[in-house]
């Protein structure tokens, strides 16, 4: 007698919600690395950077070398 075997292949894709979440994280990261010049810190600390005790360019200085490596001019 011959045996028949059935192979089940499960095809689960990546959910559209996960793709949307990753796209938002990517866009936020691109903004922080490429274009932020104190905007985020000034938004969080509305009093304006140094007056509130936080340097507004702290993120810029933290990502400074990354900006140049990625080809973004900043000065």
C-alpha positions in Angstrom: 0.0 0.0 0.0 1.1 3.5 -0.6 1.0 6.2 2.0 -0.1 9.7 1.3 1.4 12.5 3.2 0.0 16.0 3.4 2.3 18.9 3.9 0.7 22.0 5.4 2.5 25.3 4.7 1.5 28.2 6.8 2.0 31.5 5.1 1.7 34.3 7.7 2.7 37.7 6.5 3.8 40.7 8.4 0.8 42.7 9.6 0.1 46.1 8.1 0.1 47.6 11.6 3.7 46.3 12.2 4.8 47.9 9.0 3.1 51.2 9.9 4.8 51.2 13.3 8.2 50.5 11.8 7.7 53.3 9.2 6.8 55.7 12.0 9.9 54.7 14.0 12.1 55.0 10.9 10.7 58.5 10.1 11.2 59.7 13.6 14.8 58.4 13.6 15.5 60.0 10.3 14.2 63.3 11.7 16.3 63.0 14.8 19.5 62.1 13.1 19.1 64.2 10.0 17.1 67.3 10.7 16.8 68.0 14.4 18.5 71.1 15.5 17.0 71.5 19.0 13.4 71.1 17.9 12.6 68.1 20.0 14.1 69.5 23.2 12.4 72.9 22.7 9.1 71.1 22.2 9.5 69.1 25.4 10.9 71.9 27.4 8.8 74.8 26.1 10.8 77.4 28.2 13.6 77.2 25.6 16.6 75.0 26.1 19.3 76.5 28.2 16.9 78.6 30.3 15.2 75.3 31.3 18.5 73.7 32.2 18.7 71.5 29.1 20.9 72.4 26.1 18.6 72.4 23.0 21.3 70.9 20.8 21.9 67.9 23.0 20.4 65.5 20.5 22.3 67.2 17.7 25.6 66.9 19.5 24.8 63.2 20.4 24.1 62.3 16.7 26.7 64.7 15.2 29.1 62.2 13.8 26.2 60.0 12.6 24.8 63.0 10.7 28.1 63.5 8.8 28.5 59.7 8.1 25.0 59.7 6.7 25.8 62.7 4.5 23.7 65.3 6.2 25.4 68.7 6.5 24.9 70.5 9.8 27.3 73.4 9.8 
